[in-house]
C-alpha cells in the first residue's frame, strides 16, 4: 500500500505589524497614508469569518506600490460580532507587508509608531499566529 505524505503549505513571505489604535479604520488609513506615503483604499469585499452569532465582517484596505509591486494590507481585527484573531486581543489592526518591502524599509515599524492615532505597534511572527491565514484572504 502506498503512503502519502502531506506537506504543510509554506509560510507566506510577509511581515505583520499589530497596531493598537482607538480610531475608526478609515481614519487610521488616512493617517497611515499621510505619514508613510501610501494610498490604502478599502477593498470591495471584507474578510468574512463565521462566529456562533453568524458571519462577522472585517474591513480590509490595500495598497500596491506601482514601482516595486509591494503590497500593503491593513486588516481590522474587530467587528461588531467578534475578533478575527482571538489570540491577539491587544491589536485592533494588522498591517501585512511583503517581506522584501519590509527589508527595504528598515524604519517601517518606526514609521507606523510615529503615525498619528497609533497608540502602539509591534511586530508579529506569522508562525506564532494560530489563525494567521485569515489575514491573507
Residue pairs with C-beta under 8 A, 6 or more apart in sequence:
11 126
11 127
12 126
12 136
13 98
13 99
13 100
14 96
14 97
14 98
14 99
14 126
14 136
15 96
15 97
15 98
15 99
15 101
15 102
15 108
15 123
16 94
16 95
16 96
16 97
16 123
16 124
16 125
16 126
16 129
16 132
16 135
17 94
17 95
17 97
17 108
17 109
17 112
17 121
17 122
17 123
17 124
18 88
18 90
18 91
18 93
18 94
18 121
18 122
18 123
18 124
19 28
19 91
19 92
19 93
19 94
19 95
19 112
19 118
19 120
19 121
20 90
20 91
20 92
20 118
20 119
20 120
20 121
21 28
21 92
21 93
21 117
21 118
21 119
22 92
22 117
22 119
23 31
23 117
25 59
25 61
25 74
25 76
25 93
26 42
27 117
28 74
28 93
28 115
28 117
28 118
29 40
29 41
29 42
29 61
29 74
31 115
31 116
31 117
31 118
32 38
32 40
32 74
32 95
32 112
32 115
33 39
33 40
33 63
34 116
35 111
35 114
35 115
35 116
36 111
36 112
36 115
38 63
38 72
39 63
40 61
40 62
40 63
40 72
40 74
41 61
41 62
41 63
42 59
42 60
42 61
43 59
43 60
43 61
43 62
45 60
46 57
46 58
46 59
46 60
47 57
47 58
47 60
47 75
47 84
47 134
47 137
48 55
48 56
48 57
48 58
49 55
49 56
49 58
49 79
49 82
49 84
49 134
50 56
51 81
51 82
53 81
53 82
54 81
55 81
56 79
56 80
56 81
56 82
56 84
57 79
57 81
58 75
58 76
58 77
58 78
58 79
58 84
59 75
59 76
60 73
60 74
60 75
60 76
61 73
61 74
61 75
62 71
62 72
62 73
62 74
63 71
63 72
63 73
64 70
64 71
64 72
65 71
65 72
65 101
68 100
68 101
68 104
70 97
70 98
70 100
70 101
70 104
71 96
71 97
71 98
71 101
72 95
72 96
72 97
72 101
73 95
73 96
73 97
73 135
74 93
74 94
74 95
74 96
75 84
75 93
75 94
75 96
75 135
76 84
76 92
76 93
77 83
77 84
77 85
77 88
77 91
77 92
77 93
77 94
78 84
78 92
83 89
84 131
84 134
84 135
85 91
85 94
85 129
85 130
85 131
85 132
85 134
85 135
86 131
87 129
87 130
87 131
88 94
88 124
88 129
91 122
91 124
94 124
94 135
95 112
95 121
96 135
96 136
97 108
102 108
105 111
109 121
109 122
109 123
112 118
112 121
113 120
113 121
126 132
129 135
